[in-house]
Amino acid sequence: MPKVENWQLGREVEYPYEGARPDDQWAAVFDLNKCIACQTCTLACKTTWTHEEGQEHMFWNNVETKPYGSHPVGWDQRTLDDMGAGEWGDDGTYEGDTIFEAEDVDWDDPENHPQETMQARDDVAGFLPDADDMRYPNLGEDEIAGDTMESISHFDEETHPVWFFYLPRICNHCTYAACAGSCPVPAIYKREEDGVVLIDEESCQAFQQCNEACPYKKAIYNPAESISQKCIGCYTKTEEGKAPQCFENCLGKIRLHGYINPPEEADDSDPMEEPTNPLDFVVHQKELAKPLYPQFGLEPNVYYVPPITAPTDYLTQMFGPGVDDAIDTYRAMRDGDEPELEGLFKLMGSTEWSITAFEIDGDEAVGYYEGDEVGRVPITEPTAERDRYDEDEEVYRLDIT
Amino acid sequence: MTDNTILGGPPSAAGETEEPTPEPEPEPESIDPPGDLETAVHRSRLYSLLSLGFDRPGDDFAAAREDGAYREDLRESAAAIDEDVADAAAAVADALEGADHQALHGQWASLFGVEEGVTVSPYELTYLPGPLMTNVRRLADISGFYEAFGLSIDEGQTDRGDHVCFLTEFLSHLSHREAALRMDGDDEGIEVVVDARRSFLEDHLGRWYWRFADEVGDHDDGDSGFYAALAELLAALVELEVDRLDLDPDWVPDDPEVTEWNEDVFGDTGRGCGGCGVDAGGPGDLEPGPVPDVDPAADADRGSDFDPDVGGDG
C-alpha cells in the first residue's frame, strides 16, 4: 500500500507514489504579522517569470486578503467543502480525510494509478478552476471580517473583533505534491537535490490533471503554450545560494528561505551555542510557523507564522493545531523573552542569501549560507535621542529619536 | 519512474536513455548570404542617414544638410541599392531642399517630441500588441542584439533602446561590419552579421515600419513634408530588405487598441483596468487603417502610396 508518512498530520496518508524525501527540502517561513500586501513579491515574480502571452492570469506568487480574498476564486473553501469536515485529535493527529483520501480510492490497486487512469483529478478532492475563477486576483482585498467598524472603535482584546490579514502564497513544493501525484505522463517531478517541484515542459501533454489536483491551485494552465506551468522556486537563484525573487524583493522582510528536515532528523542544536538550521528551529523546535492547510495531506513546505490578532478558530482551520501556542510564542518574542527567535526574525530580509544556519553572537544575530557568513544584524536596533532644544542652532526639534 | 516515486529529474531527459536518440535534424544547407560589398556600404550609410534624420535635429544634422552632403549621400547610396529606394530618397532630398532648420526642428517636435505629447511614437513597443507587461521582453531582446555586438546606448542618451533611431543605427552598424568582413573575405563572419540583420528585421523593425510610415505620413503637416518622405524611404528600404532577405515578419496590428488581457481567457470584462500597460496604448486618436496584407481595394483607400505588400525588385 503506497502510504506515506506525513509528520504534519501525525500519521501515514494515502498517496499514489512511494514516500521518498529529497536530499534537502526547499522551504520557507512567512511571517504574516509583517505582510502589508504591497504585492512587490507578486510583481517581482511576474516580471521575472510570467510576463509572456498565455501567462496573463498566472500568479506564481499572489497575496490575498483573508478570510474573503482568494485567487483563484474560493480555492481553499471549495476544496475544504469537497473534502468534508475533518477533526484533529488531541495528540495532533489529523483524523479527517486528505484530498487523496476523500474519494475513497484504493491507491494500492494498479488500475487506479494516475498513469493508468489518466484522470486522477476525478479521484482527488478539489475542483478545476475555470477562466472566471482566475479573473479576479484581488477579489476581497482589504475586506474586513467580524464586527462592524466605527470610527471610534478601539481594540483592547488580543484577538481583534474586526480583522483581516494578508496571505502571500507561492507553490509549497510539497513533499507529496498533488500536481506530481496526479500527472498521467508523468511530466511533474520533485528534484532529488532540493525538493523543488517542477513541470517538465517538454513532457507536459496538457492533461490538466495537476490544475485540479493541486489544492493550492499553483499548477496553472497556459493556453498559449498548451502546457501547465508553476513556480520553480527560483531554483536558478537558490542553486547559487540566493533567495528567490519574491523573497529578495519583499519590502516587509517577512520571508526566510532555507531548507527543512523532517522532525526526526531536525537540527536540535541551540543557536545560542552554535549555528542552527533556522527552518528546523522555527518549525520544529519552537513550533512557531505552521503549514498552510496541512489537512490537504501534501506536507507543504512554506511555513506561516500566524497573525496574532486574528481569531484562532479560523487560524486553526488554516494552519492546523498549535496556533494558540504559536501566537503565545510570538508575543513572547515581541516581549523580549525569545532572543533567538527575535534575532532570527531580524535576520529575515537582511540578506539576499538563503540562510542555512544562524546563531546568536552576543547582541547580534548572524546568518550563514553553507558556512559563510551572509548576514549580521543587531537584535535590538541601537537608538539615539537628541535634545529637544538645540542650543547651537537655537531651535526646537520635533523629531528627537 | 519505474520505482514509483515522484523524486527524480526531468522525464524528457530520462527518456533519452530509454528511447532511441532521434536523428539529428539535417543542417540547413548553407546559402551564401545575399548582398555584396558595395550595397553593404551603401546600406550602412543609408540606415545611418535615416537614423540621423529621425533624431531631433541638432548640429550634426544641420552641418550635413548645409553643405548638401546629406542629400548627396542619400541619393548616391539609395541609387546604388534599388530603384524604388532611389525614388524615395529623391523625394527626401527634394523635401529637404526648401527646409530651414527652424521649420524642421518645429516639425520634428510636433511629430515626435514631448512638446506636443509624442504625436507619432518612434518606439517599437508602442506598436506591439498586448500590454507593456508582456512586451518588456521585446525590449530585452533588442538590448540583447546590441549587447551581442558589443554596443550599448551612450550614457547621455535618455531614449529607450526601441527608438527607431537606435534600430536604424544598429542596422547601419551590422551593414558596416558586413562590408568590412566582405573585404576580409570572412564568410563565417558575414553569415553571422547577415543572420543578425535578418533576425533583427524580422523580429523588430520589419514588424512595424509600415505602421510608423503611415503615422508619420498622416501627421506630417509641415511645408516640406520631409518627415513623411523620410518615413517612406525607411519603409521602402525595409520593404526591400524583407524581400531580399526572404523575411516573414509578424505584422503588428493596425489597430492601436491595447488588448489588456488575453481575451481568450478573460473576454471583454478582463480588460480595462489598465493597471498593467495602459501606457502601451499607442498613439491616441488614430484612424484605423487596413491590415497590410488584405485586399487591394482597401489598400487603395489608404491615402498613402506605400504598400508593404509590394517588395522591391531586389
Interface residues (C-beta under 8 A of the other chain):
Chain A: P2 Y17 E18 A20 R21 P22 K46 T47 H51 E52 E53 G54 Q55 E56 H57 A131 M134 R135 Y176 A177 A180 G181 V185 P186 A187 I188 Y189 K190 R191 E192 V197 L198 D200 E202 S203 P223 A224
Chain B: M1 D3 N4 T5 I6 L7 G8 G9 P10 P11 S12 A13 G15 G130 M133 T134 V136 R137 W261 N262 D264 V265 F266 G267 T269 G270
